[in-house]
């Protein structure tokens, strides 16, 4: 008995018509009839009752049909089962994401995840930049987005992915109808730093720049959250610095009496990079991911 005999039998059993089954099998009716006769002879059972007008399954044919279909289904599934077995298993990669990542950058991260999805499942892991970078260094995270700079650890490779223009977050009622603001106009307000100001080199450097440029007053909040910073700005006591682009999620922290204005005489930008360990990207488990990232971020985003 050959598999073709079972295929021929299953086709006739489905159609209950030798001519129709033969057309679907791309063969003539006579050889199909002979193959069924051969199968009946081998099994020692008549499988069909045939007359000039009807074809019906015999009890033996009815018993054979689910067996034949089961065998054919198993055979037909061999290729995809083999492909599934030999395909490399997907590995979960944890990618660190600091607060306030721009949606355009998220789209490119999604593109990276889609590019490597056959081998990796990219899962985002939130946190502050300094902790995310530490987690990449010790292997708890595969890679991370990070606010630059992050120090000169030679074990890390940094890929610039985005540059965002920053502006002054000010009380709206103190600057009505304004399209920009000069630093000298903010001298009477205290500077309320970012919640990351105490831990991140960029924001510490920004604080020093403001001090050198004449902004001496400071407000230190016990609960240094973005909501708290916006609240103190809204009260008219302070200003802060944040992303200018209206698509930035940081805009969601603005209260009614808060607006973000570009500086007329100061041009800060926040740079974001994608970081991973060099030993994992060059001949290691992240080589494919790093190569895809270098291609997707060949031109960093600027907003």
DOTI-180967 format. One record per atom (N, C-alpha, C, O): residue in one letter; x, y, z. Coordinates in steps of 0.001 Angstrom, whole numbers, padded with zeros to 6 digits, always signed. Last residue first. Example, Ala and Ser with C-alpha at 12.3 -4.5 7.8 and 13.67 -1.06 7.14 Angstrom:
residues 2
S+012850-002250+007080;S+013670-001060+007140;S+012900+000030+007870;S+013409+001138+008039;A+013190-005690+007800;A+012300-004500+007800;A+013200-003300+007800;A+014236-003319+008465;
END
This chain:
residues 303
X+014327+066357+016447;X+013054+067067+016613;X+013270+068319+017445;X+012322+069061+017702;X+015864+063865+014633;X+016061+065206+015180;X+014701+065903+015254;X+014006+066024+014245;X+017184+060542+014641;X+016038+061447+014585;X+016388+062781+015219;X+017113+062836+016212;X+020047+059371+012769;X+019334+059639+014026;X+018202+060641+013834;X+018271+061495+012950;X+020382+057163+010322;X+020186+058620+010442;X+019388+058876+011710;X+018182+058631+011739;X+020542+054531+011079;X+021660+055098+010315;X+021593+056616+010317;X+022627+057285+010314;X+018811+052968+012528;X+019179+054282+013073;X+020381+054885+012354;X+021144+055654+012939;X+018682+050655+010997;X+017441+051407+011244;X+017746+052820+011728;X+017033+053764+011387;X+021393+049802+011091;X+020742+050111+009814;X+019515+050996+010025;X+019331+051979+009307;X+021860+049387+013767;X+022734+050322+013038;X+022114+050724+011701;X+022291+051851+011240;X+019922+047417+014277;X+019802+048745+014881;X+020660+049763+014144;X+020221+050891+013921;X+020952+045209+012899;X+019662+045769+012489;X+019495+047180+013032;X+018983+048053+012332;X+023288+044818+014398;X+023384+045118+012964;X+022093+045745+012464;X+022125+046704+011693;X+022192+044201+016902;X+023022+045400+016745;X+023136+045796+015276;X+023087+046981+014947;X+020914+041778+016290;X+020140+042922+016771;X+020918+044216+016564;X+020361+045213+016103;X+023051+040111+015571;X+021989+040378+014605;X+021196+041622+014997;X+020844+042430+014138;X+024565+040118+017995;X+025162+040586+016744;X+024082+040950+015715;X+024185+041985+015057;X+023958+039219+020491;X+023238+040402+020012;X+023756+040911+018668;X+023417+042019+018253;X+025610+037107+021152;X+024195+036816+020927;X+023406+038001+020401;X+022291+037822+019909;X+028711+037935+019383;X+027912+037413+020488;X+026452+037257+020126;X+026087+037271+018951;X+030147+039209+017457;X+030338+037777+017574;X+029554+037137+018699;X+029697+035942+018957;X+029484+041914+018996;X+030515+041533+018024;X+030857+040053+018225;X+031717+039692+019029;X+027646+042191+021020;X+027273+042662+019683;X+028271+042256+018607;X+027933+042256+017424;X+028761+041378+023363;X+027552+040671+022933;X+027175+041039+021498;X+026464+040287+020831;X+030883+043082+023695;X+031193+041663+023563;X+029977+040853+023135;X+030129+039756+022599;X+029621+045581+023994;X+030344+045272+022761;X+030596+043777+022598;X+030532+043257+021484;X+026354+045931+025215;X+027742+045535+025486;X+028415+045098+024200;X+027848+044339+023415;X+024508+048824+024144;X+024637+047397+024415;X+026098+047093+024695;X+026973+047919+024435;X+022207+051540+023693;X+023456+050996+024219;X+023372+049485+024380;X+022320+048934+024705;X+021193+054312+021973;X+020865+052906+022199;X+022182+052212+022552;X+023153+052290+021800;X+020636+057689+023199;X+021369+056643+022500;X+020795+055270+022802;X+020024+055086+023744;X+019713+061076+022937;X+019368+059728+023389;X+020124+058716+022546;X+020239+058867+021329;X+020195+064391+024048;X+020567+063314+023141;X+020209+061961+023771;X+020382+061746+024971;X+018666+067450+024160;X+018813+066190+024884;X+019070+065074+023879;X+018268+064840+022975;X+019966+070739+023956;X+019354+069578+023300;X+019614+068347+024164;X+020654+068232+024812;X+019773+074316+024389;X+020042+072962+024896;X+019319+071884+024083;X+018210+072095+023592;X+020485+077143+023716;X+020035+076114+022774;X+020350+074698+023269;X+021112+073971+022631;X+019708+080504+024219;X+020230+079296+024848;X+019657+078118+024054;X+018464+078103+023752;X+018251+082660+023454;X+019700+082823+023602;X+020374+081616+024243;X+021491+081717+024751;X+015580+082078+023357;X+016107+082913+022279;X+017627+082998+022309;X+018242+083365+021308;X+014088+078936+023955;X+014995+079995+024395;X+015443+080799+023173;X+015655+080246+022094;X+010603+078165+023474;X+012010+078043+023079;X+012832+079188+023663;X+012317+080292+023844;X+008358+077290+026121;X+008817+078261+025137;X+010258+077971+024738;X+011058+077570+025583;X+005527+075783+027343;X+006932+075529+027019;X+007330+076455+025886;X+006727+076425+024813;X+003389+076580+030139;X+003674+076501+028710;X+005158+076254+028515;X+005956+076492+029422;X+000809+076391+032518;X+002186+076040+032159;X+002302+075998+030643;X+001438+075457+029952;X-001694+076409+033680;X-000921+077650+033680;X+000548+077397+033347;X+001429+078105+033835;X-002605+073728+033455;X-003263+074808+032708;X-002407+076071+032617;X-002397+076734+031580;X+000364+071592+033220;X-000900+072021+033817;X-001428+073238+033058;X-000782+073724+032129;X+002055+068993+031516;X+001771+070426+031641;X+000417+070661+032288;X-000564+070004+031942;X+002544+066375+031033;X+002680+066808+032419;X+002351+068284+032609;X+002365+068780+033736;X+002464+065926+028349;X+001304+065484+029126;X+001361+065932+030576;X+000353+065881+031282;X+004879+066535+027294;X+003848+067570+027231;X+002631+067199+028068;X+001853+068072+028453;X+006262+064215+027332;X+006478+065127+028468;X+005479+066270+028453;X+005252+066908+029480;X+005822+062961+024937;X+004933+062623+026058;X+005141+063501+027270;X+004287+063537+028156;X+006042+065121+022124;X+006725+064487+023243;X+005738+064152+024355;X+004892+064982+024687;X+004774+066574+020240;X+004479+065138+020259;X+005137+064429+021447;X+004824+063275+021737;X+005786+069109+020425;X+004436+068891+020944;X+004071+067407+020999;X+003157+067024+021729;X+009091+069637+021517;X+008215+069052+020508;X+006857+068703+021111;X+006780+068082+022170;X+010641+070410+023725;X+009800+071392+023030;X+008755+070754+022127;X+007650+071278+021991;X+011254+068975+026925;X+011216+068834+025479;X+010234+069832+024863;X+009150+070071+025395;X+012330+071311+029549;X+011810+070034+029049;X+011772+070060+027523;X+012197+071032+026899;X+013010+072947+032560;X+013422+072733+031167;X+012934+071361+030735;X+013098+070374+031453;X+011267+075351+034614;X+012003+074118+034414;X+012410+074039+032943;X+012171+074973+032177;X+010750+077886+037084;X+010680+077398+035714;X+011451+076085+035661;X+012203+075763+036581;X+008661+079035+039853;X+009853+078433+039247;X+009645+078224+037750;X+008540+078361+037224;X+006355+080063+040902;X+007568+080194+041689;X+008827+079786+040935;X+009935+080148+041332;X+003897+079679+039745;X+004592+080928+039454;X+005897+081106+040190;X+006500+082177+040124;X+002512+077334+039828;X+002277+078274+040931;X+002981+079610+040715;X+002697+080576+041423;X+003549+075917+037693;X+002211+076490+037560;X+001922+077522+038644;X+001178+078475+038414;X+005897+074989+038875;X+005960+075961+037782;X+004621+076673+037642;X+004573+077893+037489;X+004859+073173+040679;X+005592+074325+041220;X+005774+075397+040149;X+005803+076586+040466;X+003689+071344+038898;X+002875+072026+039910;X+003580+073276+040425;X+002951+074322+040586;X+005837+070344+037458;X+004814+071121+036761;X+003957+071914+037736;X+003544+073034+037433;X+007121+068952+039553;X+007794+070063+038881;X+006778+070944+038174;X+006847+072169+038277;X+005177+066997+040099;X+005532+067969+041124;X+006229+069178+040520;X+005963+070310+040923;X+005171+065548+037721;X+003947+066218+038168;X+004274+067309+039185;X+003716+068405+039136;X+007732+064510+037760;X+007391+065478+036720;X+006104+066225+037074;X+005967+067406+036757;X+009027+064500+041151;X+008361+063858+040020;X+008045+064935+038983;X+008083+066128+039288;X+010472+064567+043868;X+010909+065071+042562;X+010302+064243+041435;X+010969+063396+040841;X+009597+065520+046713;X+009047+064506+045815;X+009319+064960+044392;X+008503+065652+043782;X+011064+067702+047559;X+011222+066429+048276;X+010707+065265+047433;X+011285+064178+047427;X+012729+069840+045288;X+011483+069233+045728;X+011759+067910+046435;X+012571+067104+045981;X+014429+072753+045328;X+014615+071315+045432;X+013355+070713+046027;X+012967+071047+047146;X+015019+075484+043364;X+014006+074849+044214;X+014250+073353+044165;X+014276+072754+043089;X+017376+078141+043102;X+017007+076750+042921;X+015856+076381+043846;X+015736+076897+044957;X+018947+080911+041459;X+017952+080385+042393;X+017601+078940+042051;X+017536+078560+040882;X+020637+081612+039341;X+021220+081181+040614;X+020207+080546+041559;X+020584+079714+042385;X+021535+082059+036262;X+020339+081525+036935;X+020821+080881+038227;X+021340+079765+038227;X+023878+082815+034924;X+023207+083786+035782;X+021942+083309+036467;X+021320+084082+037195;X+025325+080948+033570;X+024663+081967+032754;X+023781+082906+033583;X+023024+083700+033025;X+026128+079180+035501;X+027161+080000+034866;X+026556+081143+034057;X+027188+082184+033876;X+023637+077986+035981;X+024280+078772+037033;X+025332+079702+036439;X+025423+080869+036820;X+023256+076649+033573;X+022320+077701+033964;X+022931+078597+035039;X+022763+079816+035011;X+025394+074809+033735;X+025329+075793+032653;X+024425+076959+033033;X+024786+078120+032839;X+024599+073278+035932;X+025811+074093+036025;X+025834+075163+034940;X+026245+076295+035192;X+022310+072052+034877;X+022187+072901+036064;X+023399+073821+036192;X+023257+074999+036518;X+023528+070563+032870;X+022583+071619+032517;X+022405+072587+033671;X+022354+073801+033470;X+024971+068702+034394;X+025683+069668+033555;X+024799+070821+033147;X+025267+071958+033080;X+022845+067329+035513;X+023781+068031+036402;X+024571+069071+035616;X+024814+070177+036099;X+021784+066299+033194;X+021002+067294+033925;X+021844+068006+034981;X+021580+069163+035306;X+023856+064538+032390;X+023380+065597+031503;X+022677+066686+032299;X+022945+067870+032098;X+024198+062720+034519;X+025258+063677+034205;X+024749+064822+033345;X+025160+065965+033542;X+021699+062047+036919;X+022158+061956+035541;X+023109+063079+035188;X+022865+064242+035510;X+020787+062374+039519;X+021492+061142+039175;X+022118+061145+037789;X+022988+060320+037511;X+019403+064704+039947;X+020345+064271+040970;X+021203+063098+040562;X+022236+062840+041179;X+017682+064999+037761;X+018809+065925+037920;X+019849+065419+038914;X+021042+065673+038748;X+015416+063649+037215;X+016666+062904+037012;X+017896+063742+037327;X+019024+063270+037182;X+013398+065509+037534;X+013527+064452+038544;X+014804+063641+038403;X+015239+063007+039365;X+014933+068663+036631;X+014277+067411+036267;X+014374+066420+037418;X+015323+066474+038200;X+014752+071577+038831;X+015380+070621+037927;X+014522+069406+037638;X+013520+069155+038307;X+013660+074691+038818;X+013268+073394+039376;X+013756+072318+038418;X+013225+072172+037317;X+015022+077776+039477;X+015074+076658+038543;X+014708+075383+039295;X+015353+075028+040282;X+013021+080631+040309;X+013950+079559+040680;X+013922+078476+039600;X+012921+078294+038907;X+012925+083820+038676;X+012315+082535+039012;X+013400+081558+039455;X+014550+081651+039026;X+014420+085940+037907;X+013639+086095+039139;X+012936+084804+039563;X+012414+084710+040674;X+015534+085119+035489;X+016406+085259+036650;X+015642+085399+037961;X+016151+085021+039016;X+014306+084983+033107;X+013961+083934+034069;X+014717+084083+035381;X+014558+083263+036286;X+015286+086824+031426;X+013905+087021+031865;X+013477+086002+032917;X+012423+086138+033538;X+017751+085811+030725;X+017730+086924+031677;X+016322+087165+032227;X+016166+087646+033350;X+017083+083914+028756;X+017471+083467+030088;X+017377+084585+031121;X+016973+084349+032260;X+014123+084744+026894;X+015566+084846+027119;X+015884+084426+028548;X+015051+084566+029444;X+011693+082998+024966;X+012067+083652+026215;X+013589+083668+026317;X+014261+082731+025884;X+008989+083053+022548;X+010302+082632+023027;X+010594+083388+024314;X+009856+084292+024706;X+006472+083904+022168;X+006912+082805+021309;X+008301+082318+021671;X+008751+081289+021167;X+003798+084958+024387;X+005208+084923+023992;X+005501+083724+023104;X+004884+082667+023243;X+001303+085304+025517;X+001479+085584+024093;X+002889+085487+023591;X+003165+085897+022464;X+002569+085930+028779;X+001407+085785+027888;X+001757+086128+026437;X+002428+087126+026172;X+004208+085019+031027;X+004732+085220+029671;X+003596+085088+028651;X+003652+084237+027763;X+002857+084596+033335;X+003993+085518+033410;X+004568+085837+032022;X+005319+086799+031860;X+000972+082678+032726;X+000488+084025+033010;X+001614+085041+033136;X+001359+086243+033054;X+002462+080301+032403;X+001882+080955+031231;X+001497+082404+031533;X+001678+083274+030681;X+005544+079617+033815;X+004146+079946+034113;X+003563+080758+032950;X+004121+081786+032566;X+007526+077368+031675;X+007311+078590+032454;X+005835+078762+032800;X+004970+078146+032177;X+010105+075630+030519;X+008759+075370+031033;X+008461+076482+032022;X+009069+076542+033091;X+012055+076213+027740;X+011773+076636+029107;X+010317+076354+029446;X+009409+076791+028739;X+013225+073350+025781;X+012741+074715+025980;X+012464+074990+027453;X+012618+074112+028302;X+015285+071362+023604;X+014658+071645+024894;X+014247+073105+024973;X+014832+073974+024327;X+015238+069044+020936;X+015415+070428+021376;X+014642+070654+022668;X+013505+070205+022817;X+016752+065886+020784;X+015528+066654+021023;X+015863+068057+021541;X+016665+068223+022460;X+017906+063296+018848;X+018303+064573+019441;X+017055+065439+019554;X+016379+065701+018559;X+018540+059752+018760;X+017626+060897+018726;X+018244+062110+019400;X+018990+061995+020373;X+020554+057846+018595;X+019278+057550+017939;X+018341+058754+017870;X+017446+058791+017026;X+023903+056705+018600;X+023002+057861+018713;X+021708+057586+017942;X+021744+057153+016790;X+024976+053949+020276;X+024480+054319+018958;X+023546+055513+019113;X+022478+055362+019708;X+027699+052722+022030;X+026604+053693+022021;X+026250+054057+020584;X+027113+054424+019787;X+028825+049929+023793;X+028761+050581+022489;X+027533+051475+022478;X+026447+051046+022868;X+030775+049290+026697;X+029506+049632+026065;X+029711+050265+024698;X+030648+051034+024483;X+033214+048983+027807;X+032491+047750+027480;X+031212+048021+026712;X+030622+047105+026140;X+034189+051428+028564;X+034653+050882+027278;X+033925+049600+026879;X+034014+049177+025726;X+032311+053981+029817;X+032551+052552+030014;X+032963+051925+028679;X+032157+051895+027749;X+032098+056823+030207;X+032967+056240+029192;X+033281+054781+029396;X+034417+054366+029169;X+028780+058236+030535;X+030104+057855+031010;X+030863+057098+029938;X+030315+056777+028884;X+026521+058932+029249;X+026389+057939+030315;X+027750+057498+030843;X+027846+056482+031530;X+025100+062124+028174;X+026112+061061+028198;X+025896+060095+029355;X+025184+060397+030312;X+021979+060587+027027;X+023433+060739+026979;X+023864+062057+027608;X+023098+063020+027591;X+019593+058393+028126;X+019884+059809+027937;X+021388+060006+028049;X+021997+059634+029052;X+019054+055315+026417;X+019628+056056+027535;X+019811+057514+027145;X+020135+057835+026002;X+017754+052108+025804;X+017777+053513+025435;X+018282+054274+026641;X+017969+053914+027776;X+019614+049053+025992;X+018770+050082+026590;X+018850+051380+025810;X+019885+051710+025230;X+019890+045440+026050;X+020238+046755+025534;X+019301+047771+026159;X+018307+047403+026786;X+019463+043340+027856;X+020252+043128+026644;X+020755+044444+026078;X+021912+044550+025672;X+019866+043399+031402;X+019186+043879+030203;X+020091+043627+029002;X+021316+043690+029106;X+021699+042078+032974;X+020274+041909+033284;X+019392+042417+032151;X+018284+041916+031959;X+024399+042551+032485;X+023726+041502+031725;X+022262+041286+032053;X+021631+040401+031475;X+025767+044636+033572;X+025860+043361+034288;X+025026+042255+033654;X+024939+041153+034196;X+025237+046648+031663;X+026623+046278+031976;X+026712+044918+032652;X+027612+044132+032357;X+022474+046868+031804;X+023097+046383+030571;X+024514+045905+030860;X+024937+044866+030353;X+022221+047906+034366;X+021631+046591+034082;X+022162+046007+032776;X+022287+044789+032648;X+023400+050402+034091;X+024028+049415+034984;X+023520+048007+034676;X+024279+047039+034718;X+021444+051532+032424;X+022803+051316+031910;X+023542+050302+032772;X+024237+049434+032245;X+019299+051652+034199;X+019190+050853+032982;X+020574+050539+032414;X+020837+049418+031978;X+020234+053428+036109;X+019977+052041+036499;X+019873+051130+035276;X+020307+049979+035313;X+020459+055775+034582;X+021640+055231+035261;X+021445+053767+035648;X+022368+052961+035533;X+017770+056212+033570;X+018907+055921+032694;X+020062+055256+033424;X+020600+054262+032934;X+015119+054467+035233;X+015973+055645+035094;X+017239+055260+034330;X+017719+054130+034430;X+012702+052420+033424;X+013602+052752+034521;X+014345+054043+034261;X+014216+054642+033193;X+011034+049571+031848;X+011185+050982+032218;X+012181+051189+033353;X+012469+050279+034130;X+011569+047508+029204;X+011735+047507+030658;X+011986+048953+031114;X+013037+049514+030804;X+010049+045693+026516;X+010548+046945+027105;X+010541+046868+028626;X+009662+046269+029245;X+011173+042965+024644;X+010260+043411+025698;X+010855+044637+026372;X+012024+044632+026757;X+011367+041249+021689;X+011884+042423+022382;X+010819+042934+023357;X+009711+043288+022954;X+012180+038126+020893;X+011005+038876+021332;X+011504+040027+022199;X+012002+039813+023304;X+013990+036862+018103;X+013952+037542+019396;X+012587+038167+019650;X+011933+038668+018735;X+013763+035614+015641;X+014672+035022+016637;X+014519+035616+018029;X+014865+034977+019023;X+011830+036973+014267;X+011951+035533+014052;X+012818+034867+015118;X+012622+033698+015451;X+012155+039706+014859;X+011123+038940+015569;X+011224+037430+015365;X+010749+036672+016210;X+013759+041718+013950;X+014438+040551+014543;X+013450+039566+015173;X+013855+038688+015936;X+012031+043637+012913;X+013107+043144+012061;X+013704+041839+012622;X+014105+040962+011857;X+010411+044287+015075;X+009823+043542+013955;X+010915+042920+013088;X+010752+041809+012584;X+012222+045729+016624;X+011633+044504+017167;X+011048+043638+016053;X+011169+042413+016079;X+012671+047885+014881;X+013778+047003+015243;X+013240+045667+015759;X+013735+044604+015382;X+010131+049024+014903;X+010677+048518+013636;X+011845+047563+013891;X+011990+046554+013200;X+010001+049816+017564;X+009058+048804+017080;X+009565+048186+015768;X+009444+046980+015553;X+011947+051764+017420;X+012193+050605+018274;X+011252+049469+017881;X+011648+048304+017864;X+010600+053535+015789;X+011811+052883+015277;X+012200+051676+016126;X+012718+050686+015610;X+008511+054280+017491;X+008210+053643+016199;X+009437+052924+015641;X+009322+051832+015086;X+009900+055541+019539;X+009199+054279+019820;X+008878+053535+018524;X+008963+052308+018468;X+010628+057833+018199;X+011672+056889+018597;X+011055+055531+018925;X+011636+054491+018615;X+008173+059032+017977;X+008894+058689+016746;X+010025+057692+017030;X+010331+056828+016209;X+007494+059498+020701;X+006781+058467+019928;X+007475+058092+018623;X+007380+056942+018194;X+010253+059777+023025;X+009446+060375+021955;X+008754+059276+021139;X+009352+058227+020901;X+010162+058894+026419;X+010694+058592+025085;X+009718+059083+024018;X+008515+058836+024099;X+009640+059313+029160;X+009478+060410+028210;X+010034+060159+026830;X+010353+061113+026120;X+012008+057347+031024;X+010761+058110+030944;X+010803+059118+029802;X+011845+059702+029507;X+013858+054700+029316;X+013671+055758+030310;X+012376+056529+030073;X+011732+056373+029035;X+013937+051339+028814;X+013290+052534+028262;X+013136+053575+029376;X+012354+053356+030301;X+015775+048404+027872;X+015467+049456+028826;X+014914+050699+028152;X+015351+051077+027065;X+014720+045360+026773;X+015245+046643+026294;X+014807+047740+027259;X+013613+047976+027440;X+015308+041973+026877;X+014797+043110+027646;X+015510+044373+027186;X+016738+044452+027205;X+014429+039434+024720;X+015424+040475+024980;X+014760+041607+025742;X+013749+042144+025292;X+013847+036019+024513;X+013334+037290+025010;X+014494+038237+025309;X+015418+037895+026048;X+014248+034160+021565;X+014815+034553+022849;X+014222+035895+023255;X+014109+036803+022432;X+012818+031516+019790;X+012852+032961+020050;X+013354+033214+021466;X+012934+032565+022424;X+014807+028897+018398;X+013821+029347+019377;X+013955+030847+019614;X+015062+031385+019636;X+015250+028285+014943;X+015814+028748+016218;X+014723+029274+017138;X+013829+030004+016710;X+013616+025452+013547;X+013721+026914+013594;X+014321+027335+014933;X+013936+026791+015967;X+013210+022743+013798;X+014582+023180+013490;X+014745+024691+013524;X+015872+025186+013531;X+010491+022563+014371;X+011462+021942+015272;X+012867+022497+015056;X+013620+022695+016009;X+009283+023835+012226;X+009072+024361+013573;X+010127+023839+014541;X+010599+024566+015415;X+010065+022170+010128;X+010476+023582+010138;X+010372+024162+011544;X+011259+024886+011997;X+008729+019839+010946;X+010193+019845+010863;X+010723+021271+010889;X+011701+021564+011575;X+006123+020723+010701;X+006605+020276+012009;X+008132+020269+012046;X+008744+020643+013046;X+005984+021269+008001;X+005917+022405+008925;X+006350+022000+010331;X+006883+022822+011076;X+006417+018591+006983;X+007298+019707+006636;X+007231+020824+007662;X+008262+021288+008150;X+004358+016951+008094;X+005777+016677+008364;X+006641+017904+008110;X+007504+018231+008924;X+001722+017161+007521;X+002243+018091+008529;X+003736+017927+008770;X+004323+018671+009556;X+001147+015154+005764;X+001146+016531+005246;X+001735+017522+006232;X+002195+018596+005842;X+001194+012963+007525;X+002210+013085+006469;X+002301+014522+005973;X+003397+015050+005783;X-001064+013528+009107;X+000258+013392+009716;X+001361+013584+008689;X+002345+014278+008945;X-003062+013489+007146;X-002798+014723+007902;X-001424+014674+008561;X-000703+015672+008571;X-002932+010828+006367;X-002588+011885+005402;X-002290+013204+006109;X-001382+013939+005720;X-003802+009532+008709;X-002463+009259+008167;X-002025+010381+007236;X-000883+010836+007301;X-006409+010595+008915;X-005428+010807+009979;X-004011+010601+009499;X-003116+011380+009827;X-007577+009610+006575;X-007425+011062+006756;X-006405+011368+007840;X-005617+012304+007702;X-007528+006863+007142;X-006785+007399+005998;X-006550+008895+006156;X-005451+009387+005901;X-009239+006779+009363;X-007853+006307+009483;X-007006+006911+008373;X-005907+007409+008618;X-011666+007714+008358;X-010951+008519+009370;X-009504+008074+009560;X-008639+008889+009881;X-012043+005527+006296;X-011921+006956+005975;X-011239+007769+007070;X-010284+008480+006755;X-012452+002898+007202;X-011116+003286+006740;X-010962+004800+006608;X-009859+005316+006788;X-015165+002828+007803;X-014191+002624+008880;X-012805+003086+008478;X-012057+003607+009306;X-016265+003203+005286;X-016547+004198+006337;X-015558+004073+007489;X-015156+005073+008084;X-015352+000836+004056;X-014886+002135+003571;X-015103+003229+004608;X-014240+004086+004799;X-016797-001050+005511;X-015325-001062+005586;X-014752+000277+005122;X-013798+000792+005705;X-019417-000329+004747;X-019003-000240+006158;X-017485-000241+006315;X-016945+000482+007152;X-018869+001548+001682;X-019284+000352+002408;X-018945+000541+003885;X-018246+001492+004233;X-019979+004561+000216;X-019004+003871+001055;X-019629+002626+001662;X-020779+002647+002101;X-021231+004669-003133;X-021447+004776-001692;X-020332+004039-000947;X-019814+003028-001421;X-022259+006111-006079;X-021097+005554-005392;X-021322+005757-003897;X-021571+006875-003446;X-024638+005718-008751;X-024248+006120-007403;X-022965+005431-006962;X-022636+004332-007407;X-025150+004829-011361;X-025618+006157-010964;X-025064+006630-009616;X-025025+007834-009365;X-024233+002278-011869;X-024116+003265-012955;X-024488+004670-012512;X-024174+005628-013218;X-022610+001570-008719;X-023469+001194-009830;X-023387+002309-010860;X-022550+003202-010731;X-020677+000434-006006;X-020760+001241-007221;X-021819+000670-008157;X-021910-000541-008359;X-019552+000724-002792;X-020598+000115-003600;X-020800+001012-004807;X-021062+002206-004663;X-016169+000578-001700;X-017265+001345-002285;X-018275+000382-002921;X-017902-000634-003507;X-014482-001319-000581;X-014582+000005+000061;X-015746+000830-000463;X-016260+001693+000249;X-014109-004643+000282;X-014676-003720-000694;X-014957-002403+000026;X-015579-002374+001088;X-011040-005950+001508;X-012379-005395+001788;X-012820-004532+000617;X-012028-003792+000034;X-008387-006559+001338;X-009334-007676+001456;X-010736-007214+001805;X-011534-007986+002336;X-006359-004827+000893;X-006974-004814+002214;X-007931-005990+002428;X-008238-006358+003562;X-005745-005412-001766;X-004700-005513-000741;X-005290-005598+000658;X-004795-006340+001507;X-008190-004929-003037;X-007595-006260-003082;X-006555-006443-001980;X-006490-007493-001341;X-008467-002198-002555;X-009461-003137-002019;X-008889-004554-001990;X-009088-005287-001021;X-006284-001220-003996;X-006337-001027-002548;X-007318-002008-001906;X-007041-002577-000851;X-007048-001941-006599;X-005807-002491-006039;X-005819-002388-004504;X-005425-003320-003803;X-009350-000381-006852;X-009460-001838-006888;X-008230-002503-006281;X-008336-003488-005551;X-008135+002128-006849;X-009038+001797-005756;X-009226+000276-005692;X-009259-000296-004603;X-006720+001932-009244;X-005973+002101-007984;X-006856+001745-006784;X-006389+001138-005821;X-008826+001768-011082;X-007929+000626-010923;X-007148+000704-009617;X-006930-000311-008955;X-009945+004325-010847;X-010755+003154-010490;X-009879+001934-010262;X-010144+001143-009356;X-007824+005808-011873;X-008241+006013-010484;X-009045+004812-010001;X-008851+004336-008882;X-007753+004966-014522;X-006648+004581-013628;X-006996+004788-012158;X-006530+004044-011295;X-010390+006111-015246;X-010083+004673-015332;X-008906+004266-014448;X-009032+003308-013685;X-010355+008915-014978;X-011186+008125-014076;X-010787+006653-014082;X-010836+006003-013038;X-007107+010578-015072;X-008320+010038-015698;X-009059+009143-014715;X-008478+008667-013739;X-006103+013385-013003;X-005872+012105-013653;X-007182+011638-014291;X-008236+012236-014072;X-006213+015406-011012;X-005525+015629-012279;X-005119+014293-012935;X-003978+014101-013354;X-007812+015232-008846;X-006491+014601-008718;X-005649+014749-009987;X-004512+014280-010040;X-010089+016370-009802;X-009381+017057-008715;X-007979+016490-008514;X-007073+017193-008064;X-010797+014401-011681;X-010444+015776-012126;X-009663+016510-011044;X-008684+017195-011339;X-011369+012255-009966;X-010254+012156-010915;X-009824+013530-011398;X-008630+013804-011514;X-013658+013167-008648;X-012427+012948-007875;X-011216+012896-008799;X-010156+013426-008465;X-015432+013174-010834;X-015113+014422-010133;X-013814+014293-009346;X-012973+015191-009369;X-015433+010401-011459;X-015034+011392-012460;X-014628+012703-011799;X-013603+013286-012153;X-016359+009124-009124;X-015010+008856-009625;X-014539+009917-010618;X-013365+010288-010614;X-017862+010284-006320;X-017984+010357-007777;X-016575+010202-008346;X-015702+011032-008092;X-017648+011022-003715;X-018572+009935-004061;X-018897+009976-005557;X-020027+009739-005986;X-015912+012917-002662;X-016764+013308-003789;X-017886+012307-004065;X-018942+012677-004580;X-014686+011560-000510;X-015217+012914-000333;X-016219+013262-001426;X-017266+013842-001142;X-013911+009152-001611;X-014835+009135-000479;X-015446+010516-000247;X-016600+010622+000168;X-012079+010038-003506;X-013332+009429-003971;X-014366+009426-002845;X-015550+009665-003083;X-010092+011009-001736;X-010710+011901-002726;X-012039+011338-003216;X-013019+012074-003331;X-009360+008740-000278;X-009952+009874+000428;X-010655+010819-000542;X-011703+011373-000211;X-008252+007126-002354;X-009427+006677-001618;X-010132+007858-000936;X-011356+007971-001004;X-006039+008678-003086;X-007085+008386-004069;X-008375+007977-003364;X-009460+008426-003732;X-004621+008632-000693;X-005084+009918-001223;X-006214+009692-002230;X-007212+010412-002233;X-004084+005890-000491;X-004939+006527+000527;X-005462+007873+000042;X-006606+008230+000321;X-002426+005598-002714;X-003671+004826-002638;X-004623+005458-001628;X-005825+005551-001875;X-000282+007201-002013;X-001152+007632-003107;X-002466+006867-003098;X-003509+007425-003437;X+001028+005727-000079;X+000256+006902+000345;X-000700+007363-000745;X-001792+007854-000456;X+000544+002206-000829;X+001281+003463-000894;X+000381+004611-000443;X-000845+004495-000425;X+000855-001193+000000;X+000000+000000+000000;X+000891+001245+000000;X+001871+001318+000742;
END
